[in-house]
Amino acid sequence: MQHYLQMSFRSSLRVYDLWTEMSVYLVNASYI
C-alpha cells in the first residue's frame, strides 16, 4: 500500500512539474 502511495505521489509531482513548465512557457510566450 505504501509503495503504491509513493508511486502515485511521485507521478503527481511529475504532472505538477510539467504543468509548471507549461505555465512558465505560456507566460514567456505572451510577453514576446
C-alpha positions as CSV (number, residue, x, y, z in Angstrom):
1,M,0.0,0.0,0.0
2,Q,2.7,2.4,0.9
3,H,4.6,1.6,-2.2
4,Y,1.5,2.5,-4.3
5,L,1.0,5.8,-2.5
6,Q,4.7,6.6,-3.1
7,M,4.3,5.9,-6.8
8,S,1.2,7.9,-7.2
9,F,2.7,10.8,-5.2
10,R,5.8,10.7,-7.5
11,S,3.7,10.7,-10.6
12,S,1.5,13.6,-9.4
13,L,4.7,15.5,-8.7
14,R,5.8,14.9,-12.3
15,V,2.5,16.1,-13.6
16,Y,2.8,19.3,-11.4
17,D,6.3,19.8,-12.8
18,L,5.0,19.6,-16.4
19,W,2.1,22.0,-15.6
20,T,4.6,24.5,-14.1
21,E,6.8,24.3,-17.1
22,M,3.9,24.8,-19.4
23,S,2.7,27.8,-17.4
24,V,6.1,29.4,-17.5
25,Y,6.4,28.8,-21.2
26,L,3.0,30.3,-21.9
27,V,3.7,33.4,-19.8
28,N,7.0,33.9,-21.6
29,A,5.3,33.5,-25.0
30,S,2.7,36.0,-24.1
31,Y,5.4,38.6,-23.2
32,I,7.1,38.3,-26.6
